[in-house]
Amino acid sequence: MIIIVLFGPPGSGKGTQAQILAQRFHLMHISTGDLFRYNMKNNTPLGLEAKSYIEKGKLVPDELTTEMLKDELQRNSDQKGFILDGYPRTTSQAEALDHLLQELYNSDVDKTLALHVEDEALVKRILKRSIDSGRSDDGDENIIRNRIKEYYEKTEIVSEYYKNQNKLVEVKGEGNIEEITQALSHELEEILQSKD
Ligand code: ADP
């Protein structure tokens, strides 16, 4: 099983890149944000609960998020591997992920690829994206800044967790999409080769 974590602040391009890489390398893209949006759209109990956090730009509590991720991982045990986008976002989620991967697949995270983008560029990108995405958390600058604040308060530290295990690779997240895909693909090729 191949497990790649795509890491970075909101608007850093994780979703865009994860989708391209998943296709290119035949891995499954799991986005916790997309899973929450699916649940919100369908008014499931999980969706209704998550909505109250997402609309304020806050993280959804760890337990709810981890339970949702576990279901998704379990349901797709036939896959060759996963690209995780938006999980883990707290150190406690990173620990939960390690346990889950051991329990379900006797596997570990292979690498965490971290995208770097300046804060002001993030805000601009998300506001621009809101025109098409229709996401209620994308169109309001206060909510966006709150998401970025949550990132610095709770998520950025997760990179240390992977750095300490020599699993963190930092990639420039500004530039054109193809350039960034190239840089990430290069890393993924190395990972796949090392697992052959
Ligand atoms: P972005 O990375 O652009 O903020 P996402 O689609 O990844 O967008 O996430 C949207 C929202 O979903 C987050 O702001 C957060 O409220 C919630 N969310 C997604 N993943 C997690 C997670 N792992 N833990 C807690 N909340 C999450």
Boltz pocket constraint, residues with backbone or C-beta under 6 A from the ligand:
constraints:
  - pocket:
      binder: B
      contacts: [[A, 8], [A, 9], [A, 10], [A, 11], [A, 32], [A, 33], [A, 34], [A, 36], [A, 50], [A, 53], [A, 54], [A, 57], [A, 58], [A, 59], [A, 60], [A, 61], [A, 62], [A, 65], [A, 85], [A, 86], [A, 87], [A, 88], [A, 89], [A, 90], [A, 93], [A, 137], [A, 147]]
      max_distance: 6.0
